[in-house]
Amino acid sequence: MSRKITDIEQQVYDYIKERGELIVSDVPRNMKGAIPNLKNAGLLETFRKPVTQWASKKKMFVKALETK
């Protein structure tokens, strides 16, 4: 990691890391703003996948990449 992350970004990272893979809409609203910064820092990965095999739409998921 090349830059220092803020306290809020650390809280968001820890929240996502302890829950594993989760839908972005399940992240609390006050934490969603830190997701792009953590993704750009290489700490999070976002991806789309269907929730059920019958769903035609895919949901956005996020998961932590790096262990601290």
C-alpha positions as CSV (number, residue, x, y, z in Angstrom):
1,M,0.0,0.0,0.0
2,S,1.5,3.3,-1.1
3,R,-0.6,5.7,0.8
4,K,-2.0,6.1,4.3
5,I,-5.7,5.5,4.6
6,T,-8.0,7.6,6.8
7,D,-9.8,6.4,9.9
8,I,-13.1,6.1,8.1
9,E,-11.5,4.2,5.3
10,Q,-10.0,1.8,7.8
11,Q,-13.4,1.3,9.5
12,V,-15.0,0.5,6.1
13,Y,-12.2,-1.9,5.2
14,D,-12.5,-3.7,8.5
15,Y,-16.3,-3.9,8.1
16,I,-16.0,-5.4,4.7
17,K,-13.1,-7.7,5.6
18,E,-14.9,-9.2,8.6
19,R,-18.1,-9.9,6.6
20,G,-16.3,-11.3,3.5
21,E,-18.1,-10.8,0.2
22,L,-21.2,-8.6,0.4
23,I,-23.5,-6.6,-1.8
24,V,-22.6,-3.0,-2.0
25,S,-26.2,-2.0,-1.2
26,D,-25.8,-3.8,2.1
27,V,-22.9,-1.5,3.2
28,P,-24.2,1.3,5.5
29,R,-24.9,4.5,3.6
30,N,-22.3,6.5,5.6
31,M,-19.6,4.0,4.6
32,K,-20.2,3.8,0.8
33,G,-18.2,6.9,0.0
34,A,-14.9,5.3,1.0
35,I,-15.3,2.3,-1.3
36,P,-13.9,4.0,-4.5
37,N,-10.8,5.2,-2.5
38,L,-10.2,1.8,-1.1
39,K,-10.7,0.2,-4.5
40,N,-8.2,2.7,-6.1
41,A,-5.7,1.9,-3.2
42,G,-6.0,-1.8,-4.2
43,L,-7.6,-2.9,-0.9
44,L,-11.0,-3.8,-2.3
45,E,-12.3,-5.5,-5.3
46,T,-15.8,-4.8,-6.8
47,F,-17.5,-7.2,-9.2
48,R,-20.9,-8.0,-10.6
49,K,-22.6,-11.4,-10.3
50,P,-26.2,-12.8,-10.3
51,V,-27.7,-13.3,-6.8
52,T,-29.7,-16.3,-8.0
53,Q,-29.3,-18.5,-11.0
54,W,-32.7,-17.3,-12.4
55,A,-31.9,-13.5,-12.0
56,S,-31.3,-11.7,-15.2
57,K,-29.7,-8.7,-13.5
58,K,-26.4,-8.8,-11.7
59,K,-25.7,-7.1,-8.3
60,M,-22.5,-5.3,-7.4
61,F,-20.4,-7.1,-4.8
62,V,-17.4,-5.9,-2.9
63,K,-14.7,-7.9,-1.0
64,A,-11.4,-7.1,0.8
65,L,-8.3,-8.2,-1.1
66,E,-5.4,-7.6,1.3
67,T,-4.9,-8.8,4.8
68,K,-3.4,-6.4,7.3
